[in-house]
């Protein structure tokens, strides 16, 4: 179903799909499991997110579905259908979304970390960064291609209700084959799992369910920032930093890195250009004073990514000795 937006069904859709895989794991308190299923009608593979009873009873499941149904962007997971059933307090429900054949970014990074003396080429990193920024800018401002915009983003698109994802981490970013060949050698990026998402005009308290050990969330709670949009922008920077460092630096959301300026914890590493370090630093730097807005950093990302494709960035290591800053994804 190509970006269809059917209403939330009150009848079970389970008979329309057959299981392809067992539980994929890596699921949180909102779900009972994540499965790959296949449509009996056209054989198309689909992801089924089986929702936990408390998640349905609390109203959070319906909130996630209502948000996801209204989103239509190439870098945001496609909503296909859903059902929620309440039979005398016995809750059941599933969300059906597009299937991305290359899995999630965390699995990809884990695979790369298992290959000795390897890293992701800088052109590929820019491709990943541009797509993440486009996804977040769409959620926040309703703009489809912020990185390629010919004029600065000055506000929210007419009638748009901004969305804060609030859980952008590598296992919630999915990869599929490139559709237009224009991502600097990185697969198409799809942002998924909107279980913590909230509307920008929703004033209810956001409960992320974080543990005391999870400094990623705690830092933002303690500093009373505008947690939604600020956290999403910071998370994009943290993901790029982690993708550049490939195991040489503890991911920022699991460490005290988020409590310090990025240059105090190593930036993107010397294999990458000064310009990439500057952009990631702007997204993550100086949490106490507030973070760079996605709309403000998008023009700089556009400029620098164009320079990267022409090999015009400022290298911080000699490429003959330490690799190239414009290498492609292997």
N, C-alpha and C positions, 0 to 999 in steps of 0.2 A: 504494500500500500504506500504509494509515493507521497510522503508527507501529508497523509490523510489526517484529519482531525475529528474522528468520530467521538460522540459523547461517551462519557464513562458508562459502561454497561452495568446493569444490575443482574445480568445473567452470566453464568460461568462460561468462559471461552475455552476451557481446558480441552473440551472435546474437539476443538478445531486444530489442536497441535499435538504432535507426538514427540516424545523425548529423543534427543540426539546424544546428550552427554549427561553424566552424573553431576552432582553439585560441584560448581567450579570453585567454591570456597571463596576466601577473601571477602567475606560479607560482614556487615556490622549489625548493631542491635536493631536496626529497622527491618531486617529481612530474616526469613527462614532459610533462604538459599537462592543461588543464582544458577540458572540452567540454560543450556542451548536447546531450543526446541525447533521443530520444523512444521511449517504450515501444511496441513493436509490438502489444502486447495491448490497451492502453486509450488510447494516444495521449498519455499524460501526459508532460510535459517533466521531465527529470531532469538533474542535474549528474553527470558522470563525471569522477572524479579518477584519471588514469592514473599509477600509482606507479613511481618510478624503481627499477631493479634493486637498487642498493645499499641503498635504503631497505627493500626486502623482505628482502634477505639479512641485514641487521643485526637483524632482528626488530622494528624500529620500526613497520613497517606493521601487523603483527599487533597490536602494542600499541595503536596508534591505533584500529584496528577494534574491539578488545575494549572499549575505553573508550566509544567512540561508540555501540556497540550497546546499552549499558546506560542511556543517557541518554534521557529523555523529558520535554521541557519546551518550551513554546511559543516560548521565546527561544533555543533551541539547535537547530542544524540536524538535520533528521530523517535518520537512517540508513535506507537502503532495502535495500541488499544489497552484496555484495562478492565478489570471487574473488581467490585467490592461487595461482599455478602455479609450481612448481619442476621444470623438466625438465632434469636433469643440470646444474644450476647456471645454467640460463637462466631468469631470473626474469621473471614478468609478473604484473600484477595491477591491479585497478581498484576504486575505492570509488564507490558510487552513492548520491547524497544528494538531498534535495529541491531544487527549483529555485525561486529567489526572483526574481520578475519585474522588480523595480526595481533589480537590480544590487547593487553594494556601496556602503558609506558613503563611501569615498574618491572614487569617481566622482561621487557626489552632491555632495560638498563641492567638488570641482573645478568642477562646473557652476555652483554658487552663486558661487564666486570669480570666475567669468567674467561675472557680472552686476554692473554698477557700483552702488555705494552700496546694497548689500543685505546683510542678515544674517538669520539664522534667529531667528524669534520665541522669546521666552523660554518660552512654554508648550510649544512643540515641543522645546526643549532639555530641559525637565523630563521630557517623554515619552521622549526618548532615554535620559536618565540613569536613570530608573526601570527601564526594560527591561534595560539593561546590568547594573545592580545586581541585579535579580532573576535574571539569567542566572548571574552570578558567585556569588551566594549559593546558588543551586541546586547549582552545581558543588562548592562548598566544604562546604555543610551539608546538602544534600538537601532544602531547603525551597523550595516552588514559588513563593510570592509573598511574599518577605521585606518588600517595601516596604509591603504592606497588612496585615502581621501585626498581630494585636491584642495580642500580648505580645512582650517582647524575645526575641531569639534567644540561647539560653543554651548551645547546643551542637549537635552533629551529630545528624541524625535517626537513630534506631535502625537499625543494620545498614548505614549509608551509608559508602562509601569515598570520601572527598573527592577532587576532581579539581582540579588547577591547570592552566589553559589555557596560560599562559606565552607567548602570542603574540597578545594582544588589540590589534589595530591596525585602522585604518579599512578596509583592504582585506580583512580577515577578518570583517567585519560586513556582513551582507546585509539587504536591505530587501524587504518584500512588502506588499501592500495590507492595510490594517488590518482585522482580523477582528471586533473587538468595539467599535471606535470609542471606545476609552477610553485613548488614548495621547497626549492633549493635542496632536492634530494632527500627530503624527509617525507614519510608517508602522511596521508591525510590524518589530521588530529581531530578527535571527537570527544568533547567534554560530556561526561555522563554523571550519573548518581546525584540526583537533586534532592536527596533525603534531608539535607540541612538547609536547603534554599529558602529564602524568604523574599517577599516583596520589599522594595525600598521604602514604601509608604506604610509598611506594617510595623507598628510600634510595640508589638508584643516582645517580651524578653526572649532572646535567643539562647536556648539551652543546648550546647553542643555535646553534652554528655562526655566531656573530656576527663581524663584521669589527671591526677596531680603530677604525674611524670611527664605529661605531654606539654612541654614548654611552648610549643607552637600556639596552642589555644590560650594557655595561661598568660602569656606575655600580653596578648591583646585584651584579655579580660582585665588585667591589672591596670592597664593604661587607659581604659575606658575610651578607646578609639571608636570611630564609626566602624564597627567590627565587620560589617558586610563587605562594602566596596574596598576598604583598606586591606582586609585580609585577602581578598581575591587578588589584588595587585601584588601584594607581598608574596603570595603563594606562587604566582607566575615567576617572579624573580628567583624564589627558592628552588623551583623546579629546574630552571635553566642552570643555576649554580650546581645543583646536584648532577645534572646531565653532563656538565663540563668536567666535574671532578671525579666521577665514576669510582666511588669507594674510597677516595683519598681524603674525603671530608665527610664527617657525619652529617646526614641530612638535617637541614636547619629545623624542621618541625620536630625532631627528636632530640635536639640539643639546646644548649644555651646560646647557639649562634643567633637566634632571633632576639636575644637580649642585647646584642652588641651591633655596632655598625659593621656592614659586610666586609669592609677592608680589614677589620680586626680579626676576621675569621677566614681570610684567604681569597675572597672574590671568586672569579671563575677560573683562576689558575693561569700560569704564564704561557700555556700553549695557545691561548686565545687572545684576540686583539684587545687593544686598549679601549676601542669603541664598545665592544660587547661588555667589557668589565664596567664601563661607565653606565650603560643602560641598566644592567642588573643591579649595580650599586644604587641607581636612582630609584628602582622599584623597592629595594630592601633597606636602604640607608636611613639611619636616624629615625627609628620608630617613635621615639619620644616626641619629636616635633611634627609628626604626621608624615604620610607617605606621598610620593609622586602619584598623581592621578593618571590612570590609563590614557585618558584623552590627551594629556599633556605630553606623554612620552611617545605616543603613536607616530607623530611626524618624524621624530628622531630615528625611530626604528625603521621607518620607510627609507630615509636617507642612508643610514648605515648599511642596511641590507642590500641596497643598490650598489653601494661602494664595495661590499663584500663580493657580490657577483662579478665585479670588475677587477677584483684583487687589489683594491685600493685602501685596505684597512691598515692600521698601524700594528705591526707584529711586535711582540715582546720577547720572542725567542727566535733564533736564527732558524729558518725553515729547513735548511739542509741538515741540521743537526737534530732538530726536535720535531720534525713533521711540519705540515703545512697548515695554515689557518683557513684554507679554503677547500680542504679535502671533502669528498662526498661521503655520504652514508654507505657503509659496506653492506 
